[in-house]
Amino acid sequence: MSDQSDTKQTSQGSEELENGMVRGLQNRHVQLIAIAGTIGTGLFLGAGRSISLTGPSIIIVYLITGFFMFLMMRAIGEMLYYDPDQHTFINFITKYVGKDWGYFSGWSYWLSLIFLGMAEITAVATYVQYWFPAWPAWIIQIVFLILLSSINLIAVRVFGETEFWFAMIKIIAILALIATGIFMVLTDFKTSQGHASLSNITNHFEFFPKGWTRFFMAFQMVFFAYQAIEFVGITTSETQNPRKVLPKAIQEIPVRIVIFYIGALIAIMAIFPWRALPVNSSPFVMVFRLAGIKWAAALINFVVLTSAASALNSTLYSTGRHLYQLANEVPNPLLSYFKADRLSRTGVPSRAIIMSAVVIAISAFITVLPGISDAFALITASSSGVYIAIYILTMIAHYKYRQSKDFMPDGYLMPAYKFSNPITTLFLAFVFISLFLQESTYIGAIGATIWIIGFGLYSKLKFKNQP
């Protein structure tokens, strides 16, 4: 087991790990990063679409999915509490499931994050073009990549400070929406569709107003709203007092889900009868316009721009750490350029971050090539399904950790793991299957299946003769 005492103090008062990396993140950084990790751009733009699938029962879908994501985080949290010096939870798959599946997960997770980064940088350009439509998208993407890469390269505490303020913008926007909803309900505010009231949610309530298929389809849409919730765990190795900070960050996830997701959805559906909500418009824009903010569309565009920038910032952080970890674990001369002895003076895996940024930058040029653009859309969709497979392998790793000699009985334990671990694994498998129910995710699910089988077999063969 790694010992947290294997550190020394830097001149800035941060702890330096044996491998040269620095515990530069503070408690307030991690707590806000944990909140930001549960709030995606989809909430601001796609809430109308998710509500349209199954009406008020979407709240139940968010609660069920949030519950299982919390259990998954308890599993990840338990392993990271045992060994807080790990730079990624993927290492536990290598240790407890096998080098073959660890290799599969390491590269699959890095590539999935790269494609997420590509999607995020594309979104950033779209949001900037709202104000400056004449600006070329590829130039916007490159500029943002350089800015955010620079933030990641300076020092981990600079990254933490940036994420802190990005998260604050999202939190303030959601709290403002909830406060507006409460005010409108209490004052019996009249809209074009009637009066704001909680009865808009409860009247003629049905679990499956548009059929059970759409109800189940909603799970994969909601699941991807929570995607990257595990990011708070990746920051652990660079956090001061990780065994104190990590449990607190994870333990508060359910409260954050109830406030920021459920609170926002209830506010939206209380103001507008859910059947009257437009699918392709942001409910946030509509609510703030009703509140008298004429520039509501510009306001929400700014919020989603910072949200996408935050996601990209986190992706650069995470991809850099994962490539750094792969370089240290995979015996490959090509990866030696990114190894532990190549850290910057501030303890940052700068070369791995720059390489990840360069790969993400490819998307700036892909989007202008029609044929390749279609293939890129397919690959991006496939990476989402691969993400679920990695989560499942993480749950298997946790179950095996519990049965290993490493098990830390006085650690941050996942409750009733013999039941909660398998049922969470089954839920993740269910979400993967639900990808096949919707036309927009069907092809991506097939692509993910091909990757899992193909690269999975390659990984098994690569490590066939290794213990």
C-alpha positions as CSV (number, residue, x, y, z in Angstrom):
1,M,0.0,0.0,0.0
2,S,1.2,3.5,-0.8
3,D,2.1,5.6,2.1
4,Q,1.0,9.2,2.2
5,S,4.2,10.0,4.1
6,D,6.3,9.4,1.0
7,T,6.1,13.2,0.3
8,K,8.1,16.3,0.8
9,Q,7.1,20.0,1.0
10,T,7.6,22.3,-2.0
11,S,8.5,26.0,-1.6
12,Q,4.8,26.9,-2.1
13,G,3.8,24.6,0.8
14,S,2.4,21.9,-1.4
15,E,3.4,18.3,-0.9
16,E,5.6,16.7,-3.6
17,L,5.1,13.0,-4.3
18,E,8.0,10.6,-4.8
19,N,7.5,10.7,-8.5
20,G,7.8,14.5,-8.6
21,M,4.1,15.4,-9.0
22,V,2.6,17.9,-6.6
23,R,-0.4,17.9,-4.3
24,G,-1.4,21.4,-5.3
25,L,-5.2,21.1,-5.2
26,Q,-7.0,22.4,-2.1
27,N,-10.2,21.2,-0.5
28,R,-12.3,24.0,-2.0
29,H,-10.9,23.2,-5.5
30,V,-11.9,19.5,-5.2
31,Q,-15.3,20.3,-3.7
32,L,-16.2,22.6,-6.7
33,I,-14.6,20.2,-9.2
34,A,-16.9,17.4,-7.7
35,I,-19.9,19.6,-8.3
36,A,-18.8,20.6,-11.8
37,G,-18.3,16.9,-12.6
38,T,-22.0,16.3,-12.1
39,I,-23.2,19.2,-14.1
40,G,-22.9,18.8,-17.9
41,T,-23.7,21.2,-20.8
42,G,-26.7,18.9,-21.6
43,L,-28.6,20.2,-18.6
44,F,-28.6,23.8,-19.9
45,L,-29.3,22.9,-23.5
46,G,-30.8,19.4,-23.5
47,A,-33.2,19.5,-20.6
48,G,-36.2,20.1,-22.9
49,R,-35.2,17.0,-25.0
50,S,-34.8,14.7,-22.0
51,I,-38.1,15.9,-20.4
52,S,-39.9,15.3,-23.8
53,L,-39.0,11.6,-23.7
54,T,-41.0,10.7,-20.7
55,G,-42.4,13.8,-18.9
56,P,-42.1,14.2,-15.1
57,S,-40.9,10.7,-14.7
58,I,-37.6,11.9,-16.0
59,I,-37.0,13.0,-12.4
60,I,-37.1,9.3,-11.4
61,V,-34.7,8.4,-14.2
62,Y,-32.3,11.1,-12.9
63,L,-32.6,9.8,-9.3
64,I,-32.1,6.1,-10.2
65,T,-29.2,6.9,-12.5
66,G,-27.7,9.3,-9.9
67,F,-28.0,6.6,-7.2
68,F,-26.0,4.1,-9.2
69,M,-23.4,6.6,-10.2
70,F,-23.0,7.4,-6.6
71,L,-22.5,3.7,-5.8
72,M,-19.9,3.5,-8.6
73,M,-18.1,6.5,-7.1
74,R,-18.2,4.8,-3.7
75,A,-16.4,1.8,-5.3
76,I,-13.8,4.1,-6.9
77,G,-13.5,6.1,-3.7
78,E,-12.8,3.0,-1.6
79,M,-9.9,2.0,-3.9
80,L,-8.5,5.5,-4.1
81,Y,-8.7,5.8,-0.3
82,Y,-6.7,2.7,0.0
83,D,-4.0,4.0,-2.4
84,P,-4.5,7.8,-2.9
85,D,-1.2,8.2,-4.8
86,Q,-2.7,6.6,-7.9
87,H,-3.1,9.0,-10.7
88,T,-6.1,7.2,-12.2
89,F,-8.6,4.5,-11.1
90,I,-7.7,2.6,-14.3
91,N,-4.6,1.3,-12.4
92,F,-6.9,-0.7,-10.1
93,I,-8.2,-2.6,-13.2
94,T,-4.6,-3.5,-14.1
95,K,-3.9,-4.7,-10.6
96,Y,-7.1,-6.6,-9.8
97,V,-8.6,-7.7,-13.2
98,G,-5.3,-8.2,-15.1
99,K,-2.7,-6.5,-17.2
100,D,-4.7,-7.3,-20.4
101,W,-7.8,-5.5,-19.3
102,G,-5.8,-2.8,-17.7
103,Y,-4.1,-2.2,-21.1
104,F,-7.5,-2.2,-22.8
105,S,-8.9,0.2,-20.3
106,G,-5.9,2.5,-20.2
107,W,-5.8,3.1,-23.9
108,S,-9.6,3.0,-24.4
109,Y,-10.2,5.5,-21.6
110,W,-7.5,7.9,-23.0
111,L,-9.0,7.7,-26.5
112,S,-12.5,8.1,-25.1
113,L,-11.4,11.3,-23.3
114,I,-9.7,12.5,-26.4
115,F,-12.9,12.1,-28.4
116,L,-14.8,13.9,-25.6
117,G,-12.3,16.7,-25.8
118,M,-12.8,16.9,-29.6
119,A,-16.5,17.1,-29.1
120,E,-16.0,19.8,-26.4
121,I,-13.7,22.0,-28.5
122,T,-16.2,21.7,-31.4
123,A,-18.9,22.9,-29.0
124,V,-16.8,25.8,-27.8
125,A,-16.4,27.1,-31.3
126,T,-20.1,26.9,-31.9
127,Y,-20.8,28.9,-28.7
128,V,-18.2,31.6,-29.6
129,Q,-19.7,31.9,-33.1
130,Y,-23.0,32.9,-31.5
131,W,-21.4,36.3,-30.9
132,F,-18.9,36.2,-33.7
133,P,-20.4,34.2,-36.6
134,A,-17.7,35.3,-39.1
135,W,-14.8,33.8,-37.1
136,P,-13.5,30.5,-38.5
137,A,-14.3,27.6,-36.2
138,W,-10.9,26.1,-36.5
139,I,-9.1,29.2,-35.3
140,I,-11.4,29.5,-32.3
141,Q,-10.7,25.9,-31.4
142,I,-6.9,26.3,-31.7
143,V,-6.9,29.5,-29.6
144,F,-9.0,27.9,-26.8
145,L,-6.8,24.8,-26.8
146,I,-3.6,26.9,-26.5
147,L,-5.2,28.9,-23.6
148,L,-6.5,25.9,-21.7
149,S,-3.3,23.9,-22.3
150,S,-1.3,26.8,-20.9
151,I,-3.4,26.8,-17.7
152,N,-2.8,23.0,-17.3
153,L,1.0,23.5,-18.0
154,I,1.7,26.2,-15.4
155,A,0.8,24.3,-12.2
156,V,-1.9,22.1,-10.9
157,R,-3.1,24.8,-8.5
158,V,-3.7,27.1,-11.4
159,F,-5.8,24.4,-13.0
160,G,-7.7,24.0,-9.7
161,E,-8.3,27.8,-9.5
162,T,-9.6,28.0,-13.0
163,E,-12.0,25.0,-12.5
164,F,-13.2,26.6,-9.3
165,W,-14.5,29.7,-11.1
166,F,-15.8,27.7,-14.1
167,A,-17.8,25.6,-11.6
168,M,-19.1,28.8,-9.8
169,I,-20.6,30.1,-13.0
170,K,-22.6,26.9,-13.6
171,I,-23.7,26.7,-10.0
172,I,-24.9,30.3,-9.9
173,A,-26.9,29.8,-13.2
174,I,-28.7,26.7,-11.8
175,L,-29.4,28.3,-8.4
176,A,-30.8,31.4,-10.2
177,L,-33.1,29.2,-12.3
178,I,-34.4,27.4,-9.1
179,A,-34.9,30.7,-7.3
180,T,-36.8,32.1,-10.3
181,G,-39.0,28.9,-10.4
182,I,-39.8,29.2,-6.6
183,F,-40.7,32.9,-7.1
184,M,-42.9,32.2,-10.0
185,V,-44.8,29.4,-8.2
186,L,-45.2,31.4,-5.1
187,T,-46.6,34.4,-7.0
188,D,-48.8,32.3,-9.3
189,F,-46.9,33.7,-12.3
190,K,-48.8,33.5,-15.6
191,T,-47.1,32.3,-18.7
192,S,-48.4,31.8,-22.3
193,Q,-49.2,28.2,-21.2
194,G,-50.9,29.0,-17.9
195,H,-49.9,29.6,-14.3
196,A,-46.6,28.4,-12.8
197,S,-47.5,25.7,-10.3
198,L,-46.3,22.3,-9.0
199,S,-49.6,20.9,-10.3
200,N,-48.0,21.1,-13.8
201,I,-45.9,18.2,-12.6
202,T,-48.4,16.2,-10.6
203,N,-51.5,16.5,-12.8
204,H,-52.2,13.3,-14.8
205,F,-48.8,12.0,-13.8
206,E,-47.8,8.8,-15.7
207,F,-44.6,6.7,-15.5
208,F,-44.7,6.0,-19.3
209,P,-46.7,8.9,-20.9
210,K,-44.9,8.1,-24.3
211,G,-44.4,4.4,-23.7
212,W,-42.0,2.2,-21.8
213,T,-39.4,2.3,-24.6
214,R,-38.9,6.0,-24.4
215,F,-38.7,5.8,-20.6
216,F,-35.8,3.3,-20.9
217,M,-34.3,5.4,-23.7
218,A,-34.1,8.3,-21.2
219,F,-31.6,6.3,-19.1
220,Q,-28.8,6.5,-21.6
221,M,-29.4,10.2,-22.2
222,V,-29.4,10.9,-18.4
223,F,-26.4,8.6,-17.9
224,F,-24.3,10.7,-20.3
225,A,-25.3,13.8,-18.4
226,Y,-23.4,12.3,-15.5
227,Q,-20.5,11.1,-17.6
228,A,-17.1,12.1,-16.2
229,I,-18.5,12.1,-12.6
230,E,-15.4,10.0,-11.8
231,F,-13.1,13.0,-12.6
232,V,-13.0,14.0,-9.0
233,G,-11.3,10.8,-8.2
234,I,-8.5,11.5,-10.8
235,T,-7.6,14.7,-8.9
236,T,-7.0,12.7,-5.7
237,S,-3.3,12.1,-6.2
238,E,-2.7,15.9,-6.5
239,T,-4.9,16.9,-3.6
240,Q,-3.7,18.0,-0.2
241,N,-5.0,15.5,2.5
242,P,-6.6,13.2,0.0
243,R,-8.0,10.8,2.6
244,K,-9.9,13.6,4.2
245,V,-11.0,15.4,1.0
246,L,-12.1,12.5,-1.2
247,P,-14.8,10.9,1.1
248,K,-16.3,14.4,1.6
249,A,-16.4,15.1,-2.1
250,I,-18.1,11.8,-2.9
251,Q,-20.4,11.7,0.1
252,E,-22.0,15.0,-1.0
253,I,-22.8,13.8,-4.6
254,P,-26.4,12.8,-3.8
255,V,-27.2,16.2,-2.4
256,R,-25.7,17.9,-5.4
257,I,-27.7,15.7,-7.7
258,V,-31.0,16.5,-5.9
259,I,-30.2,20.3,-5.8
260,F,-28.7,20.8,-9.3
261,Y,-30.5,18.3,-11.4
262,I,-33.8,17.5,-9.7
263,G,-34.2,21.1,-8.5
264,A,-33.6,22.5,-12.0
265,L,-36.0,20.0,-13.6
266,I,-38.8,20.6,-11.0
267,A,-38.4,24.4,-11.5
268,I,-38.6,24.1,-15.3
269,M,-41.7,21.8,-15.3
270,A,-43.4,23.8,-12.6
271,I,-43.2,26.9,-14.8
272,F,-44.2,25.2,-18.1
273,P,-46.5,22.2,-18.5
274,W,-44.0,19.6,-19.8
275,R,-45.9,18.9,-23.0
276,A,-45.6,22.6,-24.0
277,L,-41.7,22.6,-23.7
278,P,-40.0,23.0,-27.0
279,V,-37.5,20.1,-27.6
280,N,-34.9,22.1,-29.5
281,S,-34.8,25.2,-27.2
282,S,-33.1,25.7,-23.9
283,P,-35.6,25.8,-21.0
284,F,-33.1,28.0,-19.1
285,V,-33.4,30.7,-21.8
286,M,-37.2,30.6,-21.7
287,V,-37.3,30.9,-17.9
288,F,-34.8,33.8,-17.7
289,R,-36.7,35.6,-20.5
290,L,-39.9,35.3,-18.5
291,A,-38.0,36.8,-15.5
292,G,-37.4,39.9,-17.7
293,I,-33.8,39.2,-18.8
294,K,-33.9,40.1,-22.5
295,W,-30.4,38.9,-23.1
296,A,-31.2,35.5,-21.6
297,A,-30.0,33.6,-24.7
298,A,-26.6,35.4,-24.6
299,L,-26.4,34.7,-20.8
300,I,-27.0,30.9,-21.2
301,N,-24.7,30.9,-24.2
302,F,-22.0,32.3,-21.9
303,V,-22.8,29.7,-19.3
304,V,-22.6,26.8,-21.7
305,L,-19.4,28.2,-23.2
306,T,-17.8,28.2,-19.8
307,S,-19.2,24.7,-19.1
308,A,-17.7,23.4,-22.4
309,A,-14.4,25.2,-21.6
310,S,-14.4,23.6,-18.1
311,A,-15.0,20.2,-19.6
312,L,-12.2,20.7,-22.1
313,N,-9.9,22.0,-19.3
314,S,-10.7,18.9,-17.2
315,T,-10.2,16.6,-20.3
316,L,-6.7,18.1,-20.9
317,Y,-5.9,17.5,-17.2
318,S,-7.1,13.9,-17.3
319,T,-5.7,12.9,-20.7
320,G,-2.3,14.2,-19.7
321,R,-2.3,12.2,-16.4
322,H,-3.5,9.0,-18.2
323,L,-0.9,9.2,-21.0
324,Y,1.7,9.9,-18.3
325,Q,0.5,6.8,-16.4
326,L,0.5,4.7,-19.6
327,A,4.1,5.8,-20.3
328,N,5.2,4.6,-16.8
329,E,3.4,1.2,-17.0
330,V,3.5,0.2,-20.7
331,P,7.0,-1.0,-21.9
332,N,7.1,1.0,-25.2
333,P,10.1,3.1,-26.4
334,L,7.7,5.5,-28.1
335,L,6.1,6.3,-24.7
336,S,9.3,6.9,-22.8
337,Y,9.1,10.6,-23.9
338,F,6.2,11.0,-21.4
339,K,7.6,9.1,-18.4
340,A,8.0,10.2,-14.8
341,D,11.5,11.7,-15.3
342,R,10.0,14.1,-17.9
343,L,7.8,16.2,-15.5
344,S,8.0,20.0,-15.5
345,R,9.6,22.0,-12.7
346,T,6.1,22.4,-11.2
347,G,5.4,18.7,-11.1
348,V,3.1,18.6,-14.2
349,P,3.3,15.9,-16.9
350,S,3.7,18.7,-19.5
351,R,4.7,16.6,-22.5
352,A,1.7,14.2,-22.0
353,I,-0.6,17.3,-21.8
354,I,0.8,18.8,-24.9
355,M,0.6,15.6,-26.9
356,S,-3.1,15.1,-25.8
357,A,-3.8,18.7,-26.9
358,V,-2.2,18.1,-30.3
359,V,-4.4,15.0,-30.9
360,I,-7.5,16.9,-29.8
361,A,-6.5,19.7,-32.2
362,I,-7.0,17.3,-35.1
363,S,-10.8,17.9,-34.7
364,A,-10.3,21.5,-35.8
365,F,-9.4,20.2,-39.2
366,I,-11.7,17.2,-39.4
367,T,-14.8,19.3,-39.2
368,V,-14.1,20.9,-42.5
369,L,-13.8,17.6,-44.3
370,P,-17.3,16.2,-45.0
371,G,-16.5,12.5,-45.5
372,I,-14.1,12.3,-42.5
373,S,-16.5,14.4,-40.4
374,D,-19.1,11.6,-40.7
375,A,-16.6,9.0,-39.6
376,F,-15.5,11.2,-36.7
377,A,-19.2,11.5,-35.5
378,L,-19.4,7.7,-35.5
379,I,-16.1,7.3,-33.5
380,T,-17.2,9.9,-31.0
381,A,-20.6,8.1,-30.5
382,S,-18.7,4.8,-30.1
383,S,-16.4,6.2,-27.4
384,S,-19.5,6.7,-25.2
385,G,-20.3,3.0,-25.2
386,V,-16.6,2.2,-24.5
387,Y,-16.8,4.5,-21.5
388,I,-19.5,2.2,-20.0
389,A,-17.4,-0.9,-20.5
390,I,-14.5,0.8,-18.5
391,Y,-17.0,1.6,-15.7
392,I,-18.0,-2.1,-15.6
393,L,-14.4,-3.2,-15.5
394,T,-13.9,-0.7,-12.6
395,M,-16.7,-2.4,-10.7
396,I,-15.2,-5.8,-11.3
397,A,-11.8,-4.4,-10.0
398,H,-13.5,-3.2,-6.9
399,Y,-15.1,-6.5,-6.2
400,K,-11.8,-8.3,-6.6
401,Y,-10.0,-5.6,-4.4
402,R,-12.5,-6.5,-1.6
403,Q,-11.5,-10.1,-1.8
404,S,-7.8,-9.4,-2.0
405,K,-5.2,-9.2,0.8
406,D,-5.0,-5.4,0.1
407,F,-8.5,-4.8,1.5
408,M,-8.4,-2.0,4.0
409,P,-11.2,-2.7,6.5
410,D,-11.0,0.7,8.2
411,G,-11.1,2.5,4.9
412,Y,-13.8,4.4,3.1
413,L,-16.0,1.4,2.4
414,M,-18.7,0.9,-0.3
415,P,-21.8,0.0,1.7
416,A,-23.1,-3.6,1.3
417,Y,-20.7,-4.3,-1.6
418,K,-21.7,-7.9,-2.1
419,F,-25.1,-6.5,-3.2
420,S,-24.4,-3.0,-4.3
421,N,-21.5,-3.8,-6.5
422,P,-23.2,-6.4,-8.7
423,I,-26.4,-4.4,-9.0
424,T,-24.4,-1.3,-10.1
425,T,-22.6,-3.5,-12.7
426,L,-26.0,-4.8,-14.0
427,F,-27.3,-1.2,-14.2
428,L,-24.3,-0.2,-16.3
429,A,-24.9,-3.2,-18.6
430,F,-28.5,-2.1,-18.9
431,V,-27.5,1.4,-20.0
432,F,-25.2,-0.1,-22.6
433,I,-28.1,-2.2,-24.0
434,S,-30.3,0.9,-24.0
435,L,-28.0,2.5,-26.5
436,F,-29.4,0.1,-29.1
437,L,-33.0,1.4,-28.5
438,Q,-32.4,4.9,-30.1
439,E,-31.6,5.6,-33.7
440,S,-29.1,8.3,-32.8
441,T,-27.1,6.0,-30.6
442,Y,-27.6,2.7,-32.3
443,I,-24.7,3.0,-34.7
444,G,-22.4,4.2,-31.9
445,A,-23.4,1.2,-29.8
446,I,-22.4,-1.2,-32.7
447,G,-19.1,0.7,-33.0
448,A,-18.4,0.4,-29.3
449,T,-19.2,-3.3,-29.4
450,I,-16.8,-3.9,-32.3
451,W,-14.0,-1.9,-30.4
452,I,-14.6,-3.8,-27.1
453,I,-14.4,-7.2,-28.8
454,G,-11.6,-6.3,-31.3
455,F,-9.3,-4.4,-29.0
456,G,-10.2,-6.6,-26.0
457,L,-9.1,-9.7,-27.9
458,Y,-5.9,-7.9,-29.0
459,S,-5.2,-7.0,-25.4
460,K,-5.8,-10.5,-24.2
461,L,-3.4,-11.9,-26.9
462,K,-0.7,-9.3,-26.1
463,F,-0.6,-10.4,-22.4
464,K,-1.4,-14.0,-23.0
465,N,1.9,-15.4,-21.6
466,Q,2.2,-12.8,-18.8
467,P,1.2,-13.4,-15.2
